[in-house]
Amino acid sequence: MAITAVYRKYFQKSKVFLYPLLDIKRGTSVIPSETYLAWNDTIVPEDAKLVCIYPLRQDYEYKQFEKNILLKHSRLHDLIKVDDETVVVTFDFSDMIIDWTHFIKGRYSKMSDPIKKKILNFFDKNSGNYMYVEGYLFPILHFDDYAKILGVDKEMLINVGELCDKPDIGKETLVLEVANFESLKV
């Protein structure tokens, strides 16, 4: 399957490139509503933390997921209930700082091959997302397609090297205050 259009709308780079590295199986009903690289002024991208917002649920499936997956996760840094409906979970990626730095700078093709393969394996090979992500991680496979779509010389794309823009830190920063639980009505 060839790429026939360029994906022009911004998407959370943290969700596409970092969330798959958590090894949380695709298909579970417990997924983050969003992911980020920073949180207010508390966590900045250089901290190498993935910030995930989960809707707080009371059902058995969520409780089991929280107990067996989130709280036991090897990358778990913190789990904070911010209000009656939201939990923010942060995961530590400081052990892969070289790949993290490539990610932050938008150099997805420079990430290590094991990391790129893990990201790509998260996506269904028959989905449209798979082809885009493959192109971002392995642009050499798609320079011809993108040159044709964009009406530019393939050599220009090769010189640029990447087919996806870098993360927009403003859009990848969670702005959310923790509620004062003493003031919440019981």
Summary of the structure (lengths in Angstrom):
residues: 186
radius of gyration: 18.2
end to end distance: 54.8
largest distance: 63.6
contacts: 495
relative contact order: 0.19
helix: 42%
strand: 16%
